[in-house]
């Protein structure tokens, strides 16, 4: 944990923030959006991707795997092993930088580790998705359940990250306004 916090301390500046923001926007805005469209096209219907579902429903995940065509399953696994390896690292760095900038001088600075927890759950989710895609037509309720658990933990981390960013921004604004009032007072 100290290594990640030290890494974030070193890279947390406006240049890094802008770089990771740009990289981040490329993934959902282009790479992953096009990958999902290609998976749907290869399957012949709008199934979507397992990574973006929110409910805890192993049967639905198994149904999605079955609904993908063979070529869609192959393509999806390739995306999980390439783009969806880079993307979690990029968002972990981006949100880690944001949280570091917001909480660096507070006793809550360790919250900056949370995006890396989301990244680890995302990687575990990806492993289970790849397993489900590669072992089809065999279907494992156990693997699908673990997929749902990791996915749920990933989304829980994201919810906490967004909440921490909002709280940190409000805190920064309140500190700024109170210091202006003191100066003008």
C-alpha positions as CSV (number, residue, x, y, z in Angstrom):
1,X,0.0,0.0,0.0
2,X,2.8,2.4,0.8
3,X,4.3,1.7,-2.6
4,X,1.1,2.7,-4.4
5,X,0.7,5.8,-2.2
6,X,4.3,6.8,-2.8
7,X,3.8,6.3,-6.6
8,X,0.7,8.5,-6.5
9,X,2.5,11.2,-4.5
10,X,5.2,11.3,-7.3
11,X,2.8,11.5,-10.2
12,X,0.0,13.6,-8.7
13,X,0.1,16.9,-10.6
14,X,-1.9,18.7,-13.2
15,X,0.1,17.3,-16.2
16,X,-0.4,13.7,-15.1
17,X,-4.1,14.4,-14.3
18,X,-4.7,15.7,-17.9
19,X,-2.7,12.8,-19.4
20,X,-4.6,10.1,-17.6
21,X,-7.9,12.0,-18.2
22,X,-7.2,12.0,-21.9
23,X,-6.2,8.3,-21.9
24,X,-9.3,7.5,-19.8
25,X,-11.7,9.3,-22.2
26,X,-10.3,7.3,-25.2
27,X,-11.3,4.0,-23.7
28,X,-15.0,4.3,-23.0
29,X,-15.5,6.9,-25.7
30,X,-13.9,4.9,-28.5
31,X,-12.1,1.6,-27.7
32,X,-14.6,-0.1,-25.4
33,X,-17.6,1.4,-27.1
34,X,-16.5,0.0,-30.4
35,X,-15.6,-3.4,-28.8
36,X,-19.1,-3.7,-27.4
37,X,-20.6,-2.8,-30.8
38,X,-18.4,-5.4,-32.5
39,X,-19.4,-8.1,-29.9
40,X,-23.1,-7.3,-30.6
41,X,-22.5,-7.3,-34.4
42,X,-20.7,-10.7,-34.2
43,X,-23.6,-12.1,-32.1
44,X,-26.3,-10.7,-34.4
45,X,-28.1,-9.0,-31.5
46,X,-27.6,-6.3,-28.8
47,X,-26.5,-8.4,-25.9
48,X,-24.0,-6.0,-24.4
49,X,-21.0,-6.9,-22.2
50,X,-21.0,-8.6,-18.9
51,X,-18.6,-6.0,-17.4
52,X,-21.2,-3.3,-17.5
53,X,-24.1,-5.1,-15.9
54,X,-25.1,-4.1,-12.4
55,X,-27.3,-6.7,-10.9
56,X,-26.1,-9.8,-9.0
57,X,-27.4,-12.4,-11.4
58,X,-25.1,-15.4,-12.3
59,X,-27.9,-16.9,-14.5
60,X,-28.0,-13.7,-16.6
61,X,-24.2,-13.8,-17.0
62,X,-24.4,-17.4,-18.1
63,X,-27.2,-16.5,-20.5
64,X,-25.2,-13.7,-22.0
65,X,-22.2,-16.0,-22.6
66,X,-24.5,-18.5,-24.3
67,X,-26.1,-15.8,-26.4
68,X,-22.7,-14.6,-27.8
69,X,-21.7,-16.3,-31.1
70,X,-18.4,-18.2,-31.1
71,X,-16.6,-15.4,-32.9
72,X,-18.1,-12.9,-30.4
73,X,-16.8,-15.0,-27.5
74,X,-13.3,-15.1,-29.1
75,X,-13.3,-11.4,-29.7
76,X,-14.6,-10.5,-26.2
77,X,-11.9,-12.7,-24.6
78,X,-9.3,-10.9,-26.7
79,X,-10.6,-7.5,-25.6
80,X,-10.6,-8.7,-21.9
81,X,-6.9,-9.7,-22.3
82,X,-5.8,-6.5,-24.0
83,X,-7.8,-3.3,-23.7
84,X,-9.4,-4.3,-20.5
85,X,-6.0,-4.9,-18.9
86,X,-4.8,-1.3,-19.8
87,X,-8.1,0.4,-19.0
88,X,-8.3,-0.5,-15.2
89,X,-4.7,0.7,-14.7
90,X,-5.5,4.0,-16.5
91,X,-8.7,4.6,-14.4
92,X,-6.9,3.6,-11.2
93,X,-4.1,6.1,-11.9
94,X,-6.6,8.8,-12.9
95,X,-8.9,8.4,-9.8
96,X,-5.8,7.8,-7.6
97,X,-4.4,11.2,-8.8
98,X,-7.7,12.9,-8.2
99,X,-8.1,11.5,-4.7
100,X,-4.4,12.3,-3.9
101,X,-4.8,15.9,-5.0
102,X,-8.0,16.2,-2.9
103,X,-6.9,14.4,0.2
104,X,-3.1,14.7,0.2
105,X,-2.8,17.0,3.2
106,X,-5.5,15.3,5.3
107,X,-5.6,12.3,7.5
108,X,-7.7,10.6,4.8
109,X,-4.9,10.5,2.2
110,X,-5.1,6.6,2.2
111,X,-8.4,6.8,0.3
112,X,-6.3,7.2,-2.9
113,X,-5.7,3.4,-2.7
114,X,-9.4,2.7,-3.4
115,X,-9.1,3.0,-7.3
116,X,-6.4,0.3,-7.2
117,X,-8.8,-1.9,-5.2
118,X,-11.4,-1.4,-8.0
119,X,-8.7,-2.3,-10.5
120,X,-7.9,-5.6,-8.7
121,X,-11.6,-6.5,-8.6
122,X,-11.9,-5.6,-12.3
123,X,-9.0,-7.9,-13.1
124,X,-10.6,-10.7,-11.1
125,X,-13.8,-10.1,-12.9
126,X,-12.0,-10.2,-16.3
127,X,-10.4,-13.6,-15.4
128,X,-13.8,-15.1,-14.6
129,X,-15.4,-13.6,-17.8
130,X,-12.5,-15.0,-19.9
131,X,-13.0,-18.4,-18.1
132,X,-16.7,-18.4,-18.9
133,X,-16.1,-17.4,-22.5
134,X,-13.3,-19.9,-23.2
135,X,-14.9,-22.9,-21.5
136,X,-18.3,-22.5,-23.2
137,X,-20.4,-24.6,-23.8
138,X,-19.6,-25.9,-20.3
139,X,-21.1,-23.4,-17.9
140,X,-20.0,-23.0,-14.3
141,X,-22.4,-21.5,-11.8
142,X,-19.5,-21.1,-9.4
143,X,-17.4,-19.1,-11.9
144,X,-20.4,-17.0,-12.8
145,X,-21.1,-16.3,-9.1
146,X,-17.5,-15.2,-8.5
147,X,-17.8,-13.0,-11.6
148,X,-20.8,-11.4,-10.1
149,X,-19.1,-10.9,-6.7
150,X,-16.0,-9.3,-8.3
151,X,-18.2,-7.1,-10.5
152,X,-20.3,-6.0,-7.5
153,X,-17.1,-5.2,-5.5
154,X,-15.8,-3.2,-8.5
155,X,-19.0,-1.2,-8.7
156,X,-19.0,-0.7,-5.0
157,X,-15.5,0.7,-5.1
158,X,-16.5,3.1,-8.0
159,X,-19.5,4.3,-6.0
160,X,-17.2,5.1,-3.0
161,X,-14.6,6.8,-5.3
162,X,-17.3,9.1,-6.8
163,X,-18.6,9.9,-3.3
164,X,-15.1,10.6,-2.0
165,X,-14.4,12.9,-5.0
166,X,-17.6,14.8,-4.4
167,X,-16.9,15.1,-0.7
168,X,-13.3,16.2,-1.4
169,X,-14.4,18.8,-3.9
170,X,-17.0,20.2,-1.5
171,X,-14.4,20.3,1.3
172,X,-11.9,22.1,-0.9
173,X,-14.6,24.7,-1.9
174,X,-15.6,25.2,1.7
175,X,-12.0,25.7,2.7
176,X,-11.4,28.1,-0.1
177,X,-14.6,30.2,0.6
178,X,-13.8,30.3,4.4
179,X,-10.3,31.5,3.8
180,X,-11.6,34.2,1.4
181,X,-14.1,35.4,4.0
182,X,-11.3,35.5,6.6
183,X,-9.1,37.6,4.3
184,X,-12.0,40.0,3.4
185,X,-13.4,39.9,7.0
